Amino acid sequence: MLKTPSPTTPLPSGHAEGVSNDEFRAAMSRLAAGVVLVTAQEPPLDPDDSEAPGAEDVGMTATAFMSVSLDPPLVLVSLRTGARMDDLLDEQPLWAVSVLTESQRHIAGRFAMRGRISDRLLFEDIPYVRGEVTGAPLVGGALATLECRTEQRVTAGDHTLVIGRVLTARVPSAEGGPLMYFRGRYRQLG
C-alpha cells in the first residue's frame, strides 16, 4: 500500500509533494498582472576618476509589483536573486517604476530579454525624464510613475522582495489602458 505524504512534506527540490516547476508556472500564468518598468541609476565605478564611465541607467520589466501600504506609502517588487537589478538595488537604495500602457509593449519586451545588449542602448530611443529624487529614468507616456527608496529586502526562495517607500507619485498620462501579462503573453485589458 502506498503511503501518501502530508501536503506540507517538502521534496528535496523545495516543492511540496506533487507540485512541479511547470505546474506552478502554469497555474500562476492564469493570474493577470500589470506590467511595469523598474529603473535605477548605477553609480560610476570610480566617482573620483574623471575618465571612468559615468552613471549607467538600468531597467527591468516586472509583473510582480504591488502596493503594500498607504501610510506610509510602500510598494513591493519581486526580483530574481542574483539578477542585475537585484544586485544593484542591494547597493543603490533609490529606484523608480513606470506603469506601462498597452501601447508600450515594445518597452516591456525589450527590457525582459535574456542575454540582451547593454541597458544604455535599450534606453536610447525611449522617451523618458529623470526622476527629480532618484535620477532614474521615468518612461514618457506611462500611466503612472513612482520614485522609491528601499526600506526592506526580504529573501523569499529564489527571489528578493524589495519593499520601497514611495517618494514621488505622478500620473503623467491618462491615455490608454494598462499593459497586462497573462498566460505568458502581453495583453490589453478588455
LUMKE-296511 format. One line per 3 residues: number of its first residue (from 1); their letters; for each residue y, x, z of N, C-alpha, C. Coordinates in nm, 3 decimals. Atoms other than C-alpha are relative to their C-alpha. Example, Ala and Ser with C-alpha at 12.3 -4.5 7.8 and 13.67 -1.06 7.14 Angstrom:
LUMKE-296511
1) AS) -0.119/0.089/0.000/-0.450/1.230/0.780/0.120/0.090/0.000 | -0.119/-0.082/-0.006/-0.106/1.367/0.714/0.109/-0.077/0.073
***
This chain:
LUMKE-296511
1) MLK) -0.117/0.084/0.000/0.000/0.000/0.000/0.124/0.089/0.000 | -0.125/-0.076/0.009/0.348/0.128/-0.092/0.090/-0.032/0.118 | -0.097/0.019/-0.108/0.587/0.180/0.192/0.140/0.000/-0.062
4) TPS) -0.135/0.012/0.054/0.936/0.062/0.099/0.099/0.063/0.097 | -0.097/-0.061/-0.089/1.206/0.288/0.237/0.116/-0.095/0.027 | -0.117/0.083/-0.031/1.508/0.135/0.403/0.107/0.025/-0.105
7) PTT) -0.104/-0.017/0.103/1.806/0.079/0.167/0.097/0.114/0.032 | -0.094/-0.107/-0.035/2.001/0.341/0.358/-0.064/0.138/0.001 | 0.067/-0.129/0.003/1.739/0.615/0.326/0.053/0.080/-0.118
10) PLP) -0.057/-0.077/0.111/1.914/0.886/0.124/-0.109/0.076/-0.075 | 0.084/-0.085/0.083/1.738/1.058/-0.163/0.057/0.141/0.008 | -0.052/-0.136/-0.003/1.772/1.436/-0.191/0.131/0.015/-0.076
13) SGH) -0.122/-0.012/0.079/2.048/1.383/-0.450/0.121/-0.060/0.069 | -0.112/0.064/-0.068/2.258/1.188/-0.201/0.012/-0.147/-0.033 | -0.004/0.141/0.037/2.195/0.850/-0.366/-0.093/-0.081/0.090
16) AEG) 0.088/0.091/-0.071/2.049/0.554/-0.182/-0.122/-0.026/-0.089 | 0.123/0.028/0.075/1.695/0.463/-0.285/0.029/-0.099/-0.112 | -0.010/0.091/0.112/1.694/0.306/-0.629/0.132/0.001/-0.075
19) VSN) -0.129/-0.003/0.070/2.050/0.392/-0.738/0.013/0.134/-0.072 | -0.017/-0.123/0.079/2.076/0.643/-1.021/0.146/0.016/-0.041 | -0.136/-0.024/0.051/2.392/0.801/-1.161/0.033/-0.100/-0.110
22) DEF) -0.025/0.091/0.112/2.357/0.590/-1.477/0.017/-0.144/0.046 | -0.013/0.137/-0.049/2.305/0.264/-1.285/0.133/-0.019/0.072 | -0.127/0.010/-0.071/2.602/0.332/-1.060/0.117/0.000/-0.097
25) RAA) -0.106/-0.008/0.100/2.822/0.430/-1.355/0.010/-0.132/-0.078 | 0.001/0.126/0.076/2.718/0.115/-1.548/0.058/-0.114/0.084 | -0.052/0.107/-0.087/2.790/-0.113/-1.251/0.151/0.014/0.018
28) MSR) -0.143/-0.020/-0.024/3.131/0.043/-1.184/0.083/-0.016/-0.127 | -0.075/0.018/0.125/3.227/0.024/-1.553/0.040/-0.146/-0.020 | -0.034/0.142/0.009/3.241/-0.354/-1.505/0.124/-0.034/0.081
31) LAA) -0.122/0.019/-0.077/3.541/-0.309/-1.275/0.118/0.045/-0.085 | -0.117/-0.034/0.080/3.858/-0.324/-1.484/0.103/0.072/0.087 | -0.098/-0.079/-0.075/4.122/-0.073/-1.380/0.120/0.031/-0.087
34) GVV) -0.119/-0.045/0.069/4.477/0.009/-1.474/-0.008/0.150/-0.024 | 0.004/-0.142/0.037/4.540/0.348/-1.634/0.136/0.062/0.029 | -0.122/-0.072/-0.034/4.794/0.598/-1.504/-0.012/0.144/-0.047
37) LVT) -0.005/-0.143/0.024/4.902/0.949/-1.589/0.057/0.064/0.127 | -0.043/-0.074/-0.118/4.922/1.173/-1.281/0.053/0.134/-0.050 | -0.062/-0.125/0.045/5.155/1.470/-1.331/0.051/0.080/0.119
40) AQE) -0.057/-0.090/-0.101/5.273/1.769/-1.131/0.048/0.124/-0.073 | -0.050/-0.123/0.057/5.451/2.092/-1.192/-0.066/0.117/0.074 | 0.063/-0.118/-0.057/5.251/2.410/-1.137/0.107/0.108/0.009
43) PPL) -0.105/-0.101/-0.014/5.487/2.671/-0.993/-0.036/0.128/-0.075 | 0.029/-0.127/0.068/5.522/3.009/-1.169/-0.089/0.088/0.087 | 0.089/-0.089/-0.074/5.261/3.267/-1.072/0.078/0.096/0.089
46) DPD) -0.081/-0.093/-0.078/5.530/3.509/-0.958/0.147/-0.038/-0.018 | -0.139/0.045/0.015/5.869/3.345/-0.899/0.103/0.113/0.003 | -0.092/-0.113/-0.006/6.025/3.688/-0.838/0.002/0.083/-0.127
49) DSE) 0.009/-0.077/0.125/5.920/3.825/-1.179/0.067/-0.081/-0.111 | -0.076/0.072/0.102/6.177/3.718/-1.441/-0.073/-0.008/-0.133 | 0.075/0.002/0.125/5.929/3.794/-1.720/-0.129/-0.081/0.010
52) APG) 0.121/0.081/-0.018/5.645/3.588/-1.572/0.025/-0.139/-0.059 | -0.017/0.136/0.053/5.581/3.249/-1.735/0.055/-0.093/0.107 | -0.061/0.095/-0.092/5.778/2.963/-1.577/-0.097/-0.106/0.046
55) AED) 0.082/0.111/-0.048/5.651/2.648/-1.412/-0.063/-0.072/-0.118 | 0.071/0.070/0.107/5.396/2.456/-1.616/-0.029/-0.143/0.043 | 0.032/0.140/-0.025/5.356/2.078/-1.640/-0.149/-0.021/-0.017
58) VGM) 0.143/0.031/0.004/5.005/1.949/-1.570/-0.013/-0.152/0.007 | 0.020/0.144/0.000/4.878/1.598/-1.640/-0.147/-0.036/-0.004 | 0.136/0.047/-0.006/4.563/1.395/-1.587/-0.002/-0.152/-0.004
61) TAT) 0.018/0.144/0.004/4.457/1.042/-1.679/-0.085/-0.043/0.118 | 0.079/0.050/-0.113/4.329/0.839/-1.382/-0.008/-0.152/-0.005 | 0.017/0.145/-0.018/4.189/0.492/-1.328/-0.026/-0.033/0.146
64) AFM) 0.024/0.020/-0.143/4.103/0.539/-0.959/0.131/0.026/0.073 | -0.134/-0.010/-0.058/4.458/0.479/-0.837/0.031/-0.135/0.063 | -0.029/0.128/-0.066/4.573/0.217/-0.588/0.109/0.014/0.106
67) SVS) -0.093/0.010/-0.111/4.833/0.106/-0.339/-0.081/0.001/0.129 | 0.070/-0.008/-0.127/4.734/0.183/0.021/0.077/-0.073/0.110 | -0.081/0.052/-0.110/5.025/0.076/0.243/0.140/-0.030/-0.049
70) LDP) -0.139/0.034/0.030/5.363/-0.092/0.221/0.095/0.071/0.096 | -0.086/-0.061/-0.100/5.502/0.054/0.545/-0.079/0.102/0.080 | -0.082/-0.060/0.105/5.511/0.343/0.487/-0.064/-0.021/-0.136
73) PLV) 0.056/0.018/0.134/5.469/0.320/0.109/-0.095/0.116/-0.034 | 0.102/-0.100/0.031/5.143/0.503/0.032/-0.084/-0.045/-0.118 | 0.092/0.023/0.110/4.924/0.532/-0.277/-0.114/0.101/0.012
76) LVS) 0.116/-0.087/-0.003/4.585/0.694/-0.336/-0.046/0.025/-0.143 | 0.061/-0.034/0.127/4.442/0.877/-0.637/-0.126/0.080/0.031 | 0.126/-0.071/-0.018/4.084/1.000/-0.662/-0.013/0.106/-0.109
79) LRT) 0.009/-0.113/0.093/4.038/1.343/-0.822/-0.136/0.066/0.013 | 0.127/-0.072/-0.004/3.715/1.517/-0.918/0.023/0.134/0.071 | -0.013/-0.124/-0.076/3.671/1.803/-0.669/-0.014/0.119/-0.095
82) GAR) 0.002/-0.120/0.083/3.750/2.135/-0.836/0.068/-0.017/-0.134 | -0.075/0.021/0.125/3.937/1.975/-1.129/0.136/0.069/0.015 | -0.130/-0.070/-0.004/4.264/2.143/-1.222/0.102/-0.074/0.086
85) MDD) -0.099/0.077/-0.077/4.472/1.859/-1.074/-0.035/0.003/0.149 | 0.040/-0.008/-0.140/4.269/1.867/-0.750/0.044/0.134/0.058 | -0.041/-0.133/-0.046/4.328/2.242/-0.717/0.152/0.010/0.014
88) LLD) -0.147/-0.007/-0.003/4.698/2.205/-0.800/0.056/-0.079/0.118 | -0.055/0.083/-0.107/4.760/1.920/-0.554/-0.044/0.049/0.138 | 0.035/-0.063/-0.126/4.586/2.124/-0.286/0.109/0.100/0.042
91) EQP) -0.107/-0.097/-0.026/4.874/2.374/-0.317/0.139/-0.060/-0.016 | -0.129/0.060/0.033/5.158/2.162/-0.461/0.001/-0.143/0.055 | 0.002/0.133/-0.060/5.239/1.857/-0.245/0.075/-0.107/-0.079
94) LWA) -0.082/0.097/0.074/5.476/1.692/-0.497/-0.065/-0.034/-0.133 | 0.062/0.045/0.124/5.337/1.484/-0.784/0.057/-0.136/-0.038 | -0.055/0.125/0.051/5.415/1.177/-0.993/-0.107/-0.080/-0.072
97) VSV) 0.091/0.091/0.069/5.246/0.878/-1.152/0.081/-0.086/-0.096 | -0.058/0.092/0.099/5.334/0.687/-1.469/-0.106/-0.105/-0.031 | 0.091/0.111/0.030/5.169/0.343/-1.508/0.013/-0.028/-0.149
100) LTE) -0.007/0.006/0.146/5.082/0.334/-1.879/-0.008/-0.143/-0.054 | 0.004/0.128/0.070/5.139/0.042/-2.116/-0.113/0.001/-0.103 | 0.107/0.012/0.099/4.886/-0.086/-2.368/0.032/0.079/-0.127
103) SQR) -0.037/-0.078/0.119/5.081/0.098/-2.641/-0.007/0.152/0.026 | 0.006/-0.142/-0.034/5.031/0.432/-2.461/-0.144/0.050/0.013 | 0.142/-0.038/0.000/4.654/0.455/-2.517/-0.018/0.145/-0.044
106) HIA) 0.012/-0.139/0.051/4.704/0.782/-2.710/0.031/0.102/0.110 | -0.033/-0.091/-0.111/4.860/0.941/-2.399/-0.119/0.008/0.096 | 0.116/0.002/-0.090/4.568/0.832/-2.180/-0.114/0.082/-0.059
109) GRF) 0.110/-0.072/0.065/4.315/0.966/-2.431/0.025/0.149/-0.006 | -0.036/-0.141/0.011/4.497/1.293/-2.475/-0.023/0.075/0.131 | 0.011/-0.068/-0.129/4.504/1.376/-2.103/-0.136/-0.022/0.068
112) AMR) 0.135/0.021/-0.054/4.144/1.257/-2.045/-0.103/0.089/-0.069 | 0.094/-0.083/0.076/3.987/1.500/-2.296/-0.055/0.113/0.085 | 0.062/-0.118/-0.062/3.740/1.756/-2.163/0.021/0.118/-0.094
115) GRI) -0.016/-0.120/0.082/3.793/2.112/-2.281/0.122/-0.005/-0.089 | -0.120/0.021/0.081/4.140/2.021/-2.402/0.083/0.127/-0.009 | -0.095/-0.109/0.015/4.416/2.250/-2.516/0.092/0.004/0.121
118) SDR) -0.088/-0.013/-0.116/4.686/2.361/-2.274/0.085/-0.125/0.020 | -0.082/0.117/-0.031/4.883/2.091/-2.098/0.138/0.010/-0.063 | -0.133/-0.018/0.061/5.206/2.240/-2.236/0.004/-0.066/-0.137
121) LLF) 0.005/0.060/0.133/5.101/2.134/-2.585/-0.022/-0.151/0.006 | 0.025/0.143/-0.012/4.985/1.792/-2.466/0.129/-0.077/0.028 | -0.128/0.066/-0.031/5.334/1.710/-2.336/0.100/0.011/-0.114
124) EDI) -0.098/-0.038/0.101/5.505/1.845/-2.648/0.070/-0.117/-0.069 | -0.065/0.108/0.074/5.567/1.517/-2.835/0.002/-0.133/0.077 | -0.006/0.121/-0.084/5.561/1.271/-2.544/0.138/-0.009/0.063
127) PYV) -0.131/0.013/-0.065/5.899/1.136/-2.434/-0.018/-0.014/0.152 | 0.005/0.009/-0.146/5.949/1.194/-2.062/0.130/0.051/0.059 | -0.110/-0.055/-0.079/6.209/1.264/-1.799/-0.062/0.068/0.121
130) RGE) 0.048/-0.069/-0.120/6.175/1.489/-1.498/0.036/-0.083/0.123 | -0.025/0.070/-0.125/6.141/1.324/-1.161/0.109/0.071/0.080 | -0.112/-0.060/-0.074/6.451/1.378/-0.951/-0.045/0.069/0.129
133) VTG) 0.048/-0.059/-0.125/6.245/1.466/-0.641/-0.111/0.103/-0.026 | 0.118/-0.084/0.022/5.924/1.621/-0.778/0.015/0.098/-0.115 | -0.011/-0.081/0.121/6.037/1.770/-1.110/-0.114/-0.025/-0.097
136) APL) 0.117/0.029/0.084/5.713/1.629/-1.254/0.040/-0.094/-0.114 | -0.030/0.089/0.112/5.714/1.454/-1.595/-0.031/-0.146/0.034 | 0.016/0.144/-0.010/5.759/1.074/-1.587/0.007/-0.054/-0.143
139) VGG) 0.013/0.042/0.139/5.646/0.917/-1.915/0.101/-0.109/-0.035 | -0.094/0.098/0.050/5.914/0.731/-2.109/-0.073/-0.126/-0.043 | 0.059/0.127/0.039/5.838/0.362/-2.160/-0.114/-0.046/0.089
142) ALA) 0.106/0.042/-0.093/5.588/0.348/-1.870/0.042/-0.129/0.070 | -0.030/0.124/-0.071/5.563/0.016/-1.686/0.063/0.028/0.136 | -0.055/-0.040/-0.129/5.638/0.191/-1.356/-0.021/0.149/0.017
145) TLE) 0.016/-0.142/-0.033/5.686/0.544/-1.226/0.017/0.016/0.151 | -0.006/-0.029/-0.142/5.632/0.682/-0.878/0.004/0.151/0.019 | 0.004/-0.140/-0.040/5.710/1.018/-0.724/-0.056/0.003/0.141
148) CRT) 0.074/0.000/-0.125/5.489/1.116/-0.432/-0.005/0.138/0.063 | 0.027/-0.123/-0.075/5.431/1.376/-0.163/-0.131/-0.021/0.073 | 0.131/0.012/-0.062/5.077/1.437/-0.042/0.014/-0.009/0.152
151) EQR) 0.004/0.019/-0.145/5.024/1.307/0.312/-0.135/0.041/0.055 | 0.134/-0.026/-0.050/4.648/1.349/0.338/-0.096/0.020/-0.117 | 0.107/-0.021/0.098/4.346/1.477/0.144/-0.132/-0.025/0.072
154) VTA) 0.128/0.036/-0.060/4.001/1.333/0.215/-0.111/0.033/-0.098 | 0.116/-0.029/0.084/3.678/1.476/0.076/-0.094/-0.119/0.005 | 0.089/0.117/0.011/3.455/1.192/-0.048/-0.101/0.028/-0.110
157) GDH) 0.102/-0.034/0.099/3.135/1.304/-0.220/0.051/0.108/-0.092 | -0.044/-0.099/0.098/3.225/1.484/-0.542/0.146/-0.019/-0.040 | -0.142/0.023/0.027/3.589/1.367/-0.530/0.085/0.029/0.122
160) TLV) -0.100/-0.014/-0.105/3.902/1.426/-0.326/0.093/-0.120/-0.012 | -0.095/0.111/-0.003/4.108/1.123/-0.226/0.132/0.056/0.049 | -0.132/-0.053/-0.034/4.473/1.223/-0.228/0.090/-0.120/0.030
163) IGR) -0.088/0.108/-0.043/4.698/0.989/-0.031/0.142/0.056/-0.002 | -0.136/-0.047/0.014/5.063/1.024/-0.119/0.103/-0.100/0.048 | -0.114/0.085/-0.038/5.384/0.890/0.031/0.089/-0.015/-0.121
166) VLT) -0.086/0.027/0.116/5.596/0.726/-0.237/0.144/0.033/0.038 | -0.137/-0.045/-0.025/5.936/0.896/-0.251/0.100/-0.073/-0.089 | -0.082/0.083/0.090/6.076/0.706/-0.552/-0.093/-0.095/-0.074
169) ARV) 0.075/0.098/0.079/5.957/0.396/-0.736/0.097/-0.067/-0.096 | -0.088/0.057/0.103/6.109/0.276/-1.062/-0.083/-0.088/-0.094 | 0.061/0.085/0.101/6.031/0.005/-1.315/0.086/0.013/-0.125
172) PSA) -0.087/-0.027/0.114/6.182/0.155/-1.631/-0.022/-0.092/-0.119 | 0.027/0.082/0.118/6.015/-0.081/-1.878/-0.073/-0.127/0.039 | 0.067/0.128/-0.021/5.923/-0.447/-1.868/-0.072/-0.042/-0.127
175) EGG) 0.059/0.032/0.129/5.789/-0.433/-2.223/-0.150/0.029/-0.002 | 0.143/-0.020/0.019/5.420/-0.478/-2.300/-0.080/-0.022/0.127 | 0.091/0.018/-0.112/5.117/-0.520/-2.082/-0.058/0.133/0.044
178) PLM) 0.058/-0.124/-0.050/4.923/-0.265/-1.882/-0.116/0.047/-0.087 | 0.119/-0.056/0.063/4.666/-0.033/-2.035/-0.112/-0.011/0.101 | 0.114/0.019/-0.089/4.327/-0.119/-1.887/-0.118/0.085/-0.047
181) YFR) 0.123/-0.072/0.031/3.995/0.065/-1.872/-0.115/-0.088/0.048 | 0.110/0.091/-0.032/3.680/-0.150/-1.885/-0.119/0.032/-0.089 | 0.124/-0.030/0.072/3.320/-0.076/-1.986/0.013/0.124/-0.089
184) GRY) -0.007/-0.128/0.068/3.406/0.279/-2.088/0.100/0.009/-0.113 | -0.099/-0.002/0.109/3.696/0.190/-2.321/0.135/-0.047/0.050 | -0.135/0.050/-0.029/4.071/0.141/-2.309/0.012/-0.138/-0.061
187) RQL) -0.013/0.140/0.045/4.159/-0.227/-2.341/0.140/-0.052/0.032 | -0.125/0.069/-0.029/4.453/-0.463/-2.341/-0.031/-0.121/0.088 | 0.018/0.115/-0.085/4.496/-0.735/-2.084/0.011/-0.126/-0.084
190) G) -0.007/0.128/0.072/4.422/-1.081/-2.222/-0.081/-0.007/-0.125
***
